[in-house]
Amino acid sequence: MADLSVNFAGIRSPNPFWVASGPPANTAYQAHRAFAAGWGGVVWKTIGDPIVNVSSRYSALNITGARMLGFNNIELISDRSVETNFREIAEVKKRWPNHAVIASLMVETRAQWHEFVRRATDAGADGVELNFGCPHGMCERGMGSAVGQQPAVTEKIVSWAREVATIPIIVKLTPNITDITSAARAARAGGADAISLINTLSSITQVDLDTLVPEPNVGGASSHGGYCGPAVKPIALNMVQACAADPTVGLPISGIGGIGTWRDAAEFLALGATSVQVCTAIMHHGFRIVEDMLEGLQAYLDSKGMTRVGDLTGRAVPTVRKWETLNLNYRRVARIDYDRCIGCNLCHIACEDGAHQCIDLVAPEGRGTGPGRLPGKPIPQVREADCVGCNLCSLVCPVEDCITMITQDPGVPEMSWTDYQEKLARGEMPPIPPHP
């Protein structure tokens, strides 16, 4: 069986699954429950000068059949005393010596950074995570994303922590920035041992149309908050890959953002993460979700002949390329399984109004035995010669594996957009005709 243990910037953990800094990592009680359930590490809820938090604090983006697809949080850092937090970190580390315990920190001055890094070390923390990501509340005070959005400030504060740190420094990056790699490079320049990303996105999830106040409602007003949950996963994957692919970053990555299953975790690992952190899914389903994550990742690695988590880390990074290098001669078309088709015709509507008008409605006779076969009711048929392989029909189809994308080999050499431009300049290709 594959070995699930990881070494993240010198921090050892029995598996790559860590509880992210947030409400599920606020107390020793929660850390004990997390480790007992099977989590490999806990990143403590951010410690700094204690905050008095508001009520209410959370809102969510829900769609039919999916609760908390996106989650909005205006809760700030720990509201408990510094002494209590560090005392409980020491207690947890003593009880769970083989698990990763990371102290997340957020303060202002150089003297405070020195003090808090030293106190985290004295408490037995395996590492510190510098929170440069929070996009609400703390950034208005010059912390959180106010630091993470300015690479020069990021580098300076990391260097302050580096002056006294004897344990690994992880820098948590904000996604509320144009180029995540600039912040990652600044973290490295300041002396960081690793990075974690992404923190939450600045957001407003909804407005109550009766009160005309966004949620969460705090006495008739609200505030922009930090957005997380499954909805942010594509953004997080993109930024993790960008940092992993940049040779000037070159730091271990802890991936965060919308992870709720072993598949999500495996995707982050494939795009360059060494460990992964989970928060919103725990708030939704509890600590025991890690059981399925461990079992699923173990089975996946075994099925691929991989002996350790590191065999997966970064495997997908080089497959993400610049658009102009992709093969223009690669061709895929949509194909319908008429034994599965229910005749809803959503694919036709989507293609007709939102794509490339290459799905016709035809008589059902002789086309499978699917449940959508009704006398006189037409069913969809793809005109493969006109199909551009956009995938839209397969994405809107409500039936699993009813519409699949089939690769067709046109028997011509690969050609990228860059190749096309060069051949066009040499007069070897016809110009692109105007759109009709």
VOGU-3710 file (C-alpha; in Angstrom, 3 decimals, decimal comma):
1> madlsvnfag> 0,000/0,000/0,000  1,171/3,510/-0,800  2,751/5,500/2,017  0,524/8,510/2,808  3,023/10,249/5,090  4,494/13,542/3,885  7,433/15,780/4,682  6,330/19,350/4,075  9,288/21,723/4,298  10,702/19,602/7,112
11> irspnpfwva> 7,343/19,210/8,858  6,392/15,533/9,059  2,800/14,407/8,989  1,191/10,928/8,849  -0,847/12,033/5,814  -1,274/15,144/3,639  -4,675/16,124/5,033  -4,541/19,136/7,374  -7,294/21,146/9,021  -6,938/24,691/7,685
21> sgppantayq> -6,734/27,733/9,912  -10,317/28,720/10,683  -13,276/27,905/12,924  -12,578/24,104/12,996  -9,060/24,757/14,317  -9,913/27,156/17,123  -9,363/25,030/20,250  -7,429/22,103/21,663  -10,731/20,225/21,904  -11,207/20,503/18,136
31> ahrafaagwg> -7,579/19,562/17,420  -7,941/16,414/19,544  -11,138/15,483/17,682  -9,476/16,117/14,310  -6,451/13,962/15,063  -8,600/11,198/16,511  -10,610/11,196/13,266  -7,458/10,802/11,178  -6,276/14,262/10,115  -2,513/14,550/9,719
41> gvvwktigdp> -2,149/18,168/10,786  -3,911/21,214/12,194  -3,182/24,829/11,333  -4,410/26,767/14,362  -6,964/29,546/13,938  -4,943/32,726/13,472  -3,437/34,075/16,673  -2,909/37,792/17,224  -4,286/40,496/19,457  -7,707/38,991/20,338
51> ivnvssrysa> -10,668/40,195/18,287  -14,251/40,818/19,389  -16,240/39,219/16,559  -19,686/40,194/15,298  -22,964/38,245/15,110  -24,013/36,941/12,597  -20,909/35,842/10,657  -21,603/33,449/7,779  -23,633/33,311/4,583  -23,682/30,891/1,674
61> lnitgarmlg> -24,346/30,551/-2,014  -26,827/27,698/-2,445  -28,181/26,237/-5,666  -30,722/23,495/-6,236  -29,290/20,299/-4,853  -26,138/21,907/-3,468  -25,897/23,643/-0,107  -22,926/25,881/0,657  -21,523/25,714/-2,858  -19,844/28,952/-1,849
71> fnnielisdr> -19,347/30,099/1,734  -18,901/33,668/2,948  -17,257/34,446/6,282  -16,877/37,794/8,052  -15,439/36,228/11,200  -11,946/37,479/11,976  -8,996/35,896/13,793  -9,090/34,196/17,193  -11,182/35,880/19,875  -9,333/33,952/22,584
81> svetnfreia> -6,318/35,186/24,512  -2,813/34,688/23,172  -1,882/32,828/26,352  -4,764/30,385/25,976  -3,943/29,623/22,359  -0,256/28,927/22,924  -0,972/26,891/26,051  -3,393/24,702/24,091  -0,956/24,293/21,196  1,580/22,927/23,688
91> evkkrwpnha> -1,057/20,605/25,121  -2,039/19,263/21,693  1,533/18,773/20,537  2,391/16,875/23,702  -0,555/14,533/23,192  -0,022/14,100/19,415  3,754/14,285/18,894  3,693/12,663/15,445  1,100/15,005/13,978  1,718/18,448/12,467
101> viaslmvetr> 0,648/21,417/14,591  1,097/24,773/12,874  0,576/28,167/14,524  -1,081/30,699/12,220  -0,007/34,224/13,148  -1,073/37,779/12,297  0,384/40,826/14,045  1,695/44,223/12,978  5,122/45,304/14,191  8,548/43,709/13,889
111> aqwhefvrra> 8,701/43,315/17,674  5,322/41,556/17,699  6,362/39,183/14,906  9,506/38,295/16,854  7,486/37,718/20,001  4,796/35,566/18,406  7,192/33,434/16,373  9,214/32,759/19,525  6,098/31,928/21,534  4,877/29,532/18,850
121> tdagadgvel> 8,267/27,820/18,903  8,288/27,615/22,683  4,807/26,054/22,582  6,157/23,244/20,427  4,566/24,211/17,113  6,104/22,413/14,148  5,918/25,548/12,033  4,315/28,966/11,720  1,947/30,090/8,985  2,041/33,844/8,397
131> nfgcphgmce> -1,489/34,886/7,464  -1,157/37,400/4,635  -4,494/36,511/3,130  -7,613/37,606/5,039  -9,573/39,976/2,747  -11,885/41,440/5,380  -11,639/43,231/8,701  -7,935/42,700/9,298  -6,811/44,193/5,968  -8,470/47,485/6,960
141> rgmgsavgqq> -6,049/47,470/9,903  -3,017/46,983/7,662  -2,779/43,198/8,060  -3,999/40,145/6,129  -4,419/40,798/2,412  -3,132/44,366/2,875  0,252/42,668/3,325  -0,247/39,900/0,775  -1,168/42,312/-2,019  2,149/44,159/-1,711
151> pavtekivsw> 5,120/41,920/-2,532  7,614/44,337/-0,988  5,697/44,310/2,309  5,353/40,523/2,133  9,121/40,155/1,743  9,824/42,560/4,586  7,536/40,903/7,125  8,688/37,387/6,200  12,252/38,596/6,793  11,224/39,822/10,253
161> arevatipii> 9,914/36,359/11,110  13,015/34,774/9,599  15,249/36,764/11,951  14,093/34,698/14,920  12,445/31,579/13,479  14,037/28,212/14,133  11,041/26,295/12,751  9,688/26,357/9,172  7,893/29,483/7,973  4,844/29,009/5,734
171> vkltpnitdi> 3,373/32,104/4,067  -0,367/32,009/3,366  -1,050/33,925/0,153  -4,087/35,981/-0,812  -5,893/35,266/-4,089  -7,044/38,902/-4,162  -4,106/39,848/-6,347  -3,402/40,059/-10,064  -0,343/37,776/-10,090  -0,069/35,203/-7,299
181> tsaaraarag> 3,482/34,315/-8,313  4,738/37,804/-7,482  3,632/37,287/-3,877  5,102/33,779/-3,832  8,453/35,057/-5,092  8,417/37,772/-2,449  7,785/35,169/0,244  10,801/33,210/-0,933  12,965/36,339/-1,076  12,035/37,078/2,530
191> gadaislint> 13,144/33,628/3,657  9,958/31,533/3,633  10,308/27,755/3,693  6,924/27,119/2,053  3,704/28,740/0,898  0,034/27,899/1,370  -2,762/29,033/-0,934  -5,343/30,174/-1,428  -6,859/32,219/1,332  -10,397/33,484/0,807
201> lssitqvdld> -11,697/35,763/-1,950  -13,334/39,082/-1,153  -17,062/38,607/-1,675  -20,717/39,402/-1,085  -22,777/36,249/-1,593  -26,326/37,561/-1,578  -28,696/40,413/-0,762  -31,892/39,864/1,224  -34,459/41,414/-1,116  -36,868/42,118/1,762
211> tlvpepnvgg> -34,424/44,081/3,916  -32,046/45,051/1,072  -29,144/44,154/3,371  -26,513/41,625/2,257  -26,036/38,496/4,328  -24,787/37,999/6,978  -26,912/40,728/8,593  -25,302/42,516/11,536  -27,930/44,891/12,911  -29,113/46,133/9,524
221> asshggycgp> -25,706/46,254/7,840  -23,134/43,862/6,453  -19,570/43,753/5,156  -17,629/42,089/2,365  -16,270/38,768/3,559  -13,961/35,900/2,685  -15,352/33,491/0,065  -14,433/29,800/0,162  -15,928/26,374/-0,409  -16,308/24,286/-3,597
231> avkpialnmv> -16,906/27,373/-5,746  -13,324/28,620/-5,298  -11,597/25,333/-6,169  -10,943/26,208/-9,855  -9,306/29,491/-8,825  -7,200/27,741/-6,207  -6,063/25,010/-8,617  -5,023/27,641/-11,147  -2,959/29,561/-8,605  -1,357/26,461/-7,113
241> qacaadptvg> -0,256/25,358/-10,581  1,070/28,818/-11,387  3,306/28,783/-8,303  4,385/25,177/-8,863  5,321/25,896/-12,495  7,329/29,038/-11,714  10,981/28,037/-11,248  11,699/31,257/-9,360  9,185/30,274/-6,651  10,527/26,795/-5,920
251> lpisgiggig> 8,817/26,344/-2,561  6,692/23,478/-1,184  2,976/24,247/-1,474  0,098/23,485/0,858  -3,029/23,602/-1,295  -6,237/25,182/0,021  -9,589/26,031/-1,526  -12,738/23,976/-2,007  -11,290/20,596/-1,034  -13,980/18,217/0,174
261> twrdaaefla> -13,112/14,801/-1,276  -10,044/12,700/-2,000  -10,464/13,561/-5,670  -10,203/17,264/-4,909  -7,082/16,598/-2,865  -5,538/14,449/-5,600  -6,050/17,258/-8,119  -4,231/19,733/-5,851  -1,406/17,257/-5,371  -1,153/16,628/-9,108
271> lgatsvqvct> -0,874/20,369/-9,708  2,004/20,790/-7,284  0,819/20,639/-3,671  2,622/18,529/-1,061  -0,119/18,820/1,556  -3,721/20,042/1,461  -5,811/21,987/3,945  -9,565/21,741/4,494  -11,931/24,082/6,341  -15,359/24,648/4,768
281> aimhhgfriv> -16,049/20,957/4,124  -15,362/20,232/7,804  -17,759/23,004/8,820  -20,360/21,400/6,557  -19,842/17,686/7,266  -17,571/17,294/10,302  -14,093/15,897/10,912  -14,938/12,328/9,867  -14,880/13,209/6,159  -11,154/12,517/6,374
291> edmleglqay> -11,865/8,786/6,598  -13,116/8,710/3,001  -10,293/11,020/1,941  -7,646/8,696/3,340  -9,254/5,570/1,896  -9,837/7,163/-1,496  -6,358/8,608/-1,906  -4,793/5,332/-0,779  -6,804/3,359/-3,335  -6,035/5,843/-6,102
301> ldskgmtrvg> -2,286/5,794/-5,507  -2,321/2,004/-5,366  -4,301/1,772/-8,612  -1,722/3,962/-10,353  1,242/2,018/-9,001  2,405/4,967/-6,912  4,146/4,097/-3,658  3,917/7,458/-1,913  2,110/10,794/-2,060  5,186/12,446/-3,535
311> dltgravptv> 4,809/10,297/-6,660  1,652/12,261/-7,485  2,851/15,731/-6,508  3,304/17,945/-9,560  2,571/15,269/-12,169  0,001/17,472/-13,954  1,983/20,724/-13,770  3,709/20,490/-17,192  0,441/19,697/-18,986  -0,786/23,260/-18,346
321> rkwetlnlny> 0,645/25,301/-21,194  0,207/28,650/-22,876  -2,783/28,679/-25,219  -0,698/29,449/-28,279  1,196/26,159/-27,905  -1,928/23,937/-28,044  -2,543/21,758/-31,088  -5,018/23,419/-33,479  -5,351/20,174/-35,446  -6,593/18,120/-32,490
331> rrvaridydr> -10,270/17,318/-33,006  -13,045/16,086/-30,737  -16,738/15,710/-31,465  -19,799/14,998/-29,361  -21,545/11,648/-29,662  -24,909/10,696/-28,124  -25,721/7,298/-26,620  -29,346/6,892/-27,650  -29,912/4,038/-25,224  -29,337/6,552/-22,418
341> cigcnlchia> -30,890/9,656/-23,959  -34,059/10,803/-22,174  -35,061/13,230/-24,921  -34,872/16,369/-22,775  -33,170/18,181/-25,675  -31,151/20,428/-23,362  -28,126/19,748/-25,548  -29,967/21,082/-28,600  -31,048/24,239/-26,791  -27,569/24,877/-25,408
351> cedgahqcid> -25,899/24,318/-28,759  -28,486/26,314/-30,703  -28,535/29,371/-28,449  -25,200/29,250/-26,652  -22,706/27,498/-28,880  -22,275/26,468/-32,542  -25,648/25,292/-33,904  -24,575/21,756/-34,803  -27,242/19,669/-33,039  -30,451/19,046/-34,961
361> lvapegrgtg> -33,754/17,595/-33,778  -34,681/14,479/-35,750  -37,233/11,673/-35,686  -36,444/9,062/-33,012  -37,002/5,994/-35,185  -34,012/3,672/-35,317  -32,011/5,618/-32,766  -31,713/3,552/-29,604  -34,201/2,605/-26,955  -33,718/5,424/-24,443
371> pgrlpgkpip> -36,542/6,533/-22,131  -37,067/9,689/-24,172  -38,574/7,819/-27,118  -42,128/9,137/-27,480  -44,218/9,010/-30,661  -43,676/12,160/-32,677  -41,176/13,660/-30,200  -37,870/14,567/-31,890  -34,497/13,792/-30,348  -31,095/15,437/-30,819
381> qvreadcvgc> -28,497/14,439/-33,398  -24,988/15,884/-33,675  -23,735/16,988/-37,074  -20,202/15,801/-36,470  -18,801/17,540/-39,529  -19,759/20,886/-37,980  -19,055/20,049/-34,315  -16,160/22,099/-32,892  -15,799/19,947/-29,780  -16,646/22,725/-27,328
391> nlcslvcpve> -18,008/20,190/-24,735  -21,080/22,310/-23,857  -23,646/19,639/-24,736  -21,912/17,037/-22,566  -21,768/19,514/-19,685  -25,482/20,384/-19,712  -26,679/16,804/-20,285  -28,331/15,520/-17,067  -27,590/11,854/-17,816  -24,177/10,465/-16,908
401> dcitmitqdp> -22,183/9,266/-19,947  -25,025/9,958/-22,349  -22,958/12,434/-24,361  -19,246/11,715/-24,656  -16,496/13,580/-26,469  -14,808/11,366/-29,058  -11,292/12,083/-30,288  -10,915/12,010/-34,053  -7,506/11,729/-35,680  -7,502/13,877/-38,832
411> gvpemswtdy> -4,131/12,423/-39,844  -2,384/15,767/-40,021  0,643/16,952/-38,022  0,243/18,978/-34,862  0,086/22,725/-35,377  -0,028/25,405/-32,715  -1,248/28,970/-33,097  2,390/30,062/-33,075  3,139/27,601/-35,903  0,136/28,907/-37,845
421> qeklargemp> 1,272/32,523/-37,506  4,761/31,633/-38,720  3,407/29,711/-41,741  0,968/32,526/-42,503  3,845/35,028/-42,543  5,703/32,785/-45,008  2,644/32,533/-47,235  2,225/28,816/-46,537  -1,268/29,090/-45,025  -4,456/30,798/-46,210
431> pipphp> -5,589/33,690/-44,024  -8,423/33,098/-41,580  -11,662/33,810/-43,479  -13,975/36,480/-42,077  -16,802/35,216/-39,901  -20,034/34,914/-41,922
//
